[in-house]
Amino acid sequence: MGFEEFKNRNISEDYVVVQEDNYPKTSWDTFKQVVTRSVKGELFTGLKITFKMMTGALFNGEMATVQYPAEKLPIGPRYRAVHRLLVLLESGEERCIGCGLCEKICIANCIRMETRVDENSRKEVLEYTINMGRCIFCGYCAEVCPELAIVHGGRYENVSEQRASFSLKEDILTPFDQLNQQTEFAGFGSVSPDADEKIKKTPLSY
């Protein structure tokens, strides 16, 4: 194989050689080429759809954009967002019995718990923190909890300038004055709709 054949070994007969004579020579030729390639039927079809959506949003109230944070889209009841620590409705005491299963199963190693045995020989939870900066929201802690003490809530806005704000128990524990607003997880072991009547028949002593 000669040198010229070696240089032209990849040239096929199907290749199209671009001629320099086809390129615009003047500014007017460039303008005509841009207009010819830009102004086509597809352009007006897109403008028609855009104008239809704009008039519907302005005059017919068909706004598709959610004005966040003033407006928020509804989320599912099983959405796994920031954790919530539930309490017993009849007494207001924490449901957590300090078993430590959530701390052991946490694959992100973000749950810390400190417990002690009180004077009544019951385990008492002193500190319970979840580092939201490390949590991957897998849901294992909520699944393994035997008392349904920890569940995933619907609050997904978890923003702070300090890392210390990501692990406050007071932020996820149900306050005593908001017991009537506590929503139960509709799963195995959750409170039944007639729980109030059952509690009145079988009161618990705390």
HUUR-V39705 format. One record per backbone hydrogen bond with DSSP energy under -1.0 kcal/mol. CO is the residue of the C=O (numbers start at 0). NH is the residue of the N-H. If there is no record, write none. Layout:
BEGIN
co = {CO	CO}
nh = {NH	NH}
END
This chain:
BEGIN
co = {1	2	3	18	25	26	27	28	29	30	31	32	33	34	37	39	40	41	42	43	44	45	46	47	48	49	50	51	52	53	54	55	65	66	75	78	81	83	84	85	87	92	99	100	101	109	111	113	113	115	117	121	123	126	128	129	130	130	138	139	148	150	152	154	155	161	162	165	168	168	171	174	177	178	184	186	191	193	194	195	196	197}
nh = {5	6	7	21	29	30	31	32	33	34	35	36	37	38	39	43	44	45	46	47	48	49	50	51	52	53	54	55	56	57	58	61	67	70	78	80	152	150	173	94	91	87	103	104	105	130	128	125	126	123	120	117	115	113	111	131	133	134	142	143	85	83	80	81	157	164	165	131	171	172	84	177	180	181	186	189	194	197	198	199	200	201}
END
